[in-house]
């Protein structure tokens, strides 16, 4: 019985399309994995050609991935891949770069200061906030455990 | 004008759509209704520097086509009624500043198309205006920016989500005889059955559409079979079957005559998830495709039920449920030799 305003939200669930979880997971896995593979190739490139150590090669590798992602966002390609890959393109650093670049592009019409600068972290802000807060909390927990044991 | 019960208006005079004008974006131009629109833009930016200006360009084009086809100048228009989805309906306001015509801004979310048309017909019928211009617009990128995410953001989309139609529709409402009559309107009530998911508006709006359609048939004493078509605005492939079921449960079968503008405007393989939405969805389908079918008499009696979700971008985050509305307008083809 759908004509029941109080229980409509519950009863209407039978009419909702089912998410293809398995397909989505597989697509996210192989696209996300491919991004990681590209990252690995870039890192090895920096280590072999420019003689970075395994640790120091991390920064230029991330910067290169961010640059590629930002360019792909600007050319309108990234969101098309993301529509298909879901979490596969959101979780890597390229997803972070996409959220910042897309916000910058979107608010360009409002000017550099009030448009781009103000809205740059519109979507990435939550990642930074929870990243910093959880790092601090876990740091304190680790310090506490080390002191006790 | 006569009022039938509380919600339905039957116009005393013969009120006509003098002419209509439509403009759409590239995805709509590649849809199954292509060729029914006056202007089909090749690019989403409509040749403008910002999405906001692109949306204005759509409405401007729709209006200029409408005026040209009706053979009317700005001075012939007594009133301009318009609305859109932007905050404070700025698209309509900015277009209104280009015309020296008295202006009433309207907002009913995606139901604004039939809200402006019903109000225009009422103003002409009551004699407060001779020619009223009504228009609505929506643009995928301006709506995404305001209600969802930046255009190029690669966020996940839900299967229940709709895709805002890029387009604008305009019509001139007048007593001068034309090919399509505006005969009745049923004004909807705000219905909220507790859906709080802004990416599932079809499900949220279906009860509002059901309420308006049910009331329309109660008030007029007609049956769904008396109509060639009942089109809902943007219930999408998710909301349309829910509406059918809501009415079936009450003993009314509209399944044979019901279609949804949101699924008519795109092909199933276009990347629009559940279908089209936005003010322009029902407007371009009605003023483009349906107007043409009514004018050539391949359809004779069509009830357009434009649905609207009355939320803003903050209310779902504040855990508010979504109030919805639907306004219906009855359009009829004009029989040969009929007198006004």
Interface residues (C-beta under 8 A of the other chain):
Chain A: X1 X2 X3 X5 X6 X8 X9 X12 X15 X16 X17 X19 X73 X74 X76 X78 X79 X81 X82 X83 X86 X87 X89 X90 X95 X98 X99 X101 X102 X103 X105 X106 X107 X109 X122 X123
Chain B: X49 X50 X51 X52 X145 X149 X150 X151 X152 X153 X154 X155 X156 X157 X159 X160 X193 X194 X195 X196 X200 X203 X207 X238 X241 X242 X245 X246 X249 X250 X271 X274
